């Protein structure tokens, strides 16, 4: 929700344009990250480290990318049940950063990333506020009739 401010609440203030820019930016960033990894892999080939290391690097980035994609995608739908576990997986998500970027791009095609989660929390908070507001007794002076007298009880 970093690039959207509060425009996701009412979809105003250039929300559609921001979504397009965020989607394009995340796609460009994903392509650039893939190029950086390609250059790194070519560096390993030039260093002639062997086929085992090449396969190992590809496997590590693939597995970490899949885990990062899944964790990022789930993070847009619900809060993590165990924040300590998410903290422990930070290094895996860092290695698989391309998976996170792809998840961000795909989510930005549907909505602002994290909008569904925040919207649900926002609507729950509004309902709770309205419930608290209507159950209050209110200002006793407001219950008096227009002449300043309390209404008689029957």
C-alpha positions in Angstrom: 0.0 0.0 0.0 3.1 2.1 -0.1 2.4 3.8 -3.4 -1.4 4.3 -2.9 -1.8 6.3 0.3 -5.5 6.3 1.1 -6.7 6.2 -2.6 -7.5 2.5 -2.2 -10.4 3.3 0.1 -12.5 5.1 -2.5 -10.5 4.3 -5.6 -10.0 8.1 -6.1 -7.1 10.4 -6.6 -5.4 8.6 -9.5 -5.9 5.1 -8.2 -6.1 3.5 -11.6 -3.0 5.3 -12.9 -1.1 4.3 -9.8 -2.0 0.7 -10.3 -0.8 0.8 -13.9 2.4 2.4 -12.9 3.0 0.0 -10.0 2.3 -3.0 -12.2 4.7 -1.7 -14.9 7.3 -0.8 -12.4 7.2 -4.2 -10.8 7.4 -5.9 -14.2 10.4 -3.8 -15.2 12.1 -4.6 -11.8 11.4 -8.3 -12.3 13.0 -8.3 -15.7 16.0 -6.3 -14.5 16.4 -8.8 -11.6 16.3 -11.7 -14.0 19.0 -10.0 -16.1 21.2 -9.6 -13.0 20.8 -13.3 -12.1 21.6 -14.2 -15.7 24.8 -12.2 -15.5 25.7 -13.9 -12.2 25.1 -17.3 -13.8 27.3 -16.4 -16.8 30.0 -15.4 -14.3 29.8 -18.8 -12.8 30.1 -20.3 -16.3 33.1 -18.2 -17.0 34.7 -19.2 -13.7 34.2 -22.8 -14.8 33.0 -23.9 -11.3 31.4 -27.1 -12.7 28.0 -28.4 -13.6 27.1 -29.3 -10.0 27.4 -25.7 -8.7 25.4 -24.4 -11.7 22.6 -26.9 -11.0 22.8 -26.1 -7.3 22.5 -22.3 -7.9 19.5 -22.8 -10.2 17.8 -25.1 -7.7 18.4 -22.7 -4.8 17.0 -19.7 -6.7 14.1 -21.7 -8.0 13.1 -23.1 -4.6 13.6 -19.9 -2.8 11.7 -18.0 -5.5 8.7 -20.4 -5.2 8.7 -20.0 -1.4 9.0 -16.2 -1.6 6.2 -16.1 -4.2 3.9 -18.2 -2.0 4.7 -16.2 1.2 4.3 -12.9 -0.5 1.0 -13.9 -2.2 -0.4 -15.2 1.1 0.8 -11.9 2.8 -1.6 -10.0 0.5 -4.5 -12.1 1.7 -4.0 -12.5 5.5 -1.7 -11.5 8.3 0.9 -14.1 9.2 -0.1 -16.3 12.1 3.4 -16.5 13.4 5.5 -13.4 12.8 8.6 -15.1 14.2 8.4 -17.7 11.4 8.1 -14.9 8.8 11.2 -13.3 10.3 13.0 -16.6 10.1 12.1 -16.9 6.4 13.4 -13.4 5.6 16.7 -14.7 4.2 14.8 -17.2 2.0 12.6 -14.5 0.7 15.6 -12.3 0.0 17.3 -15.0 -2.1 14.0 -15.7 -3.9 13.3 -12.0 -4.5 12.2 -12.6 -8.1 9.3 -14.7 -6.7 8.2 -11.8 -4.5 8.4 -9.4 -7.5 6.3 -11.7 -9.6 3.7 -12.0 -6.9 3.6 -8.2 -6.5 3.2 -7.8 -10.3 0.4 -10.4 -10.5 -1.4 -9.0 -7.5 -1.2 -5.4 -8.9 -3.1 -6.6 -12.0 -6.1 -7.5 -9.8 -5.9 -4.8 -7.0 -3.4 -2.7 -5.2 -1.2 -5.3 -3.4 -2.6 -5.8 0.0 -5.8 -3.9 -0.7 -8.1 -6.8 0.0 -6.5 -7.4 3.4 -6.6 -3.8 4.4 -10.1 -3.3 3.0 -11.4 -6.2 5.2 -9.6 -4.8 8.3 -11.0 -1.3 7.5 -14.6 -2.5 7.0 -14.4 -4.5 10.3 -13.1 -1.4 12.1 -15.9 0.7 10.6 -18.5 -1.8 11.7 -17.0 -2.0 15.2 -16.9 1.8 15.4 -20.6 2.1 14.4 -21.6 -0.6 16.9 -19.8 1.3 19.7 -21.2 4.6 18.5 -24.8 3.4 18.5 -24.6 1.7 21.9 -23.5 4.8 23.7 -25.9 6.7 25.8 -24.9 9.9 24.1 -25.1 13.4 25.5 -27.9 13.6 28.1 -28.5 17.2 27.3 -29.4 16.2 23.7 -32.3 14.0 25.0 -34.1 17.0 26.5 -36.9 18.6 24.5 -36.3 21.9 22.7 -37.2 24.0 25.8 -34.5 22.6 28.0 -36.8 20.4 30.1 -36.3 16.7 30.4 -39.2 14.7 29.0 -41.5 13.3 31.6 -41.4 9.6 32.3 -44.7 7.8 32.1 
